[in-house]
């Protein structure tokens, strides 16, 4: 965005060596991450790549809460429960497909009177 571009320009003007180091470190870490992810996908498949990527994001959020202490609120708890509920619904839908042999829609679970 424009704010980041302005910040980068100010940083380059004030500390060109620091900017070059930051850019090189970002490039090297990005290259390493992409290479590792492609190797993981090649060996274990795309599902493992998605799982590792999701776990990495979860770990990043957790570390940010530890590193920069934020007051815990009910909103954080509700959003965490919503994520866990979505994972549970997805897992149960996959289990139903395995057991029933087909996908079922939500109204099939309502008892008919």
Steps between C-alpha positions, in 0.01 A plus 500: 500500500595862491597514868751217458646661191546827686656320795738310270602822326571670833696200622703487178584868525600480866664155513581351157715221649220390732251500214731284287548254785123483559429440132767228476379329817140510378600361160710220649231397748231510230711287265570248778133482597377451144765236431410306816128521422551374144716213627234411758227500234712289266568235764180497710239656272292815497286408803811487719613832356168663590509347849854624563414845366196521728700387802767756418240777494352383829846496657567849368181631662584325827854640503366850431274469806796388712749752362271804503278447801141574410215501747286192442140583419181306438533579129823302480337209681192505275709512184713210623185297573367584152820370340486180705131454410577541130776238525262264681224547239746439218637187666153363570392565139801304375418221746140488375616473140721208600223327697199576279680491170349831389463856612196579706333837521401669824126430477555123490607514864168647619268226630187470286174513690 
